[in-house]
Amino acid sequence: MSKEEKAISKAYDEGEMAVETPTKEFLSVLAEAGGNTFKKDKRINIRLSGHDLSGIQRKAARKGIPYQTLISGLIHQYVEGDLMEKQ
């Protein structure tokens, strides 16, 4: 737990901070923001080797997701820094 998380936890335990039920309006704003976060609004075309495409399709099938979703997810993870290049 980070220092900030510990401070928040301590404040809550000591009654200095309380949990509030979010309003319907706030939940609506969050839902809209969440929907826009992963909105796929651009198309691209790429060329892959048959071997790579078959491998991607097999892995996607094992995960139970469409192969385009797998490719999109991998690209997103790479862009966000969750997939690292080998040094």
C-alpha positions as a printed NumPy array, in Angstrom:
array([[  0.   ,   0.   ,   0.   ],
       [  1.392,   3.413,  -0.968],
       [  1.79 ,   6.326,   1.459],
       [ -1.182,   8.048,  -0.14 ],
       [ -3.36 ,   4.944,   0.209],
       [ -2.317,   4.573,   3.855],
       [ -3.183,   8.217,   4.539],
       [ -6.608,   7.787,   2.956],
       [ -7.233,   4.578,   4.891],
       [ -6.182,   6.235,   8.155],
       [ -8.406,   9.264,   7.505],
       [-11.356,   6.965,   6.79 ],
       [-10.702,   4.847,   9.904],
       [-10.493,   7.962,  12.085],
       [-13.748,   9.403,  10.696],
       [-12.052,  12.287,   8.884],
       [-13.256,  10.965,   5.548],
       [-16.532,   9.3  ,   4.594],
       [-17.714,   7.318,   1.611],
       [-20.578,   8.958,  -0.246],
       [-23.055,   7.335,  -2.583],
       [-22.515,   8.836,  -6.034],
       [-25.4  ,  10.728,  -7.609],
       [-27.136,   9.412, -10.712],
       [-25.781,  12.376, -12.647],
       [-22.188,  11.577, -11.625],
       [-22.624,   7.895, -12.523],
       [-23.988,   8.98 , -15.899],
       [-20.925,  11.17 , -16.521],
       [-18.622,   8.284, -15.574],
       [-20.485,   5.872, -17.839],
       [-20.215,   8.263, -20.781],
       [-16.499,   8.821, -20.141],
       [-15.933,   5.079, -19.928],
       [-17.767,   4.505, -23.189],
       [-15.686,   7.145, -24.932],
       [-12.422,   5.795, -23.534],
       [-12.517,   2.602, -25.561],
       [-14.532,   3.874, -28.498],
       [-13.096,   2.448, -31.681],
       [-13.536,   5.222, -34.203],
       [-10.672,   4.56 , -36.635],
       [-10.078,   1.781, -39.135],
       [ -6.766,   0.513, -40.433],
       [ -5.7  ,  -2.113, -42.922],
       [ -2.591,  -4.189, -42.318],
       [ -0.927,  -7.022, -44.137],
       [  0.113, -10.081, -42.132],
       [  1.705, -13.336, -43.103],
       [ -0.698, -16.252, -43.279],
       [  1.292, -17.917, -40.513],
       [  0.902, -14.924, -38.153],
       [ -2.804, -14.502, -38.9  ],
       [ -3.462, -18.2  , -38.269],
       [ -1.571, -18.004, -34.989],
       [ -3.527, -14.941, -33.881],
       [ -6.81 , -16.598, -34.823],
       [ -5.905, -19.752, -32.849],
       [ -4.95 , -17.75 , -29.767],
       [ -8.128, -15.666, -30.007],
       [-10.24 , -18.82 , -30.356],
       [ -8.631, -20.259, -27.216],
       [ -9.515, -17.061, -25.37 ],
       [-13.038, -17.058, -26.818],
       [-12.724, -13.618, -28.428],
       [-12.672, -12.371, -32.041],
       [ -9.167, -12.137, -33.485],
       [ -9.648,  -8.433, -34.309],
       [-10.365,  -7.801, -30.622],
       [ -7.182,  -9.629, -29.675],
       [ -5.116,  -7.552, -32.115],
       [ -6.734,  -4.319, -30.908],
       [ -6.11 ,  -5.271, -27.279],
       [ -2.458,  -6.072, -27.941],
       [ -1.938,  -2.744, -29.684],
       [ -3.641,  -0.925, -26.792],
       [ -1.466,  -2.716, -24.22 ],
       [  1.664,  -1.818, -26.17 ],
       [  0.679,   1.85 , -26.494],
       [ -0.095,   2.065, -22.766],
       [  3.263,   0.509, -21.872],
       [  1.868,  -2.757, -20.552],
       [  3.774,  -4.735, -23.192],
       [  7.486,  -4.119, -23.114],
       [ 10.098,  -4.538, -25.823],
       [ 12.931,  -6.961, -25.118],
       [ 16.149,  -5.089, -24.411]])
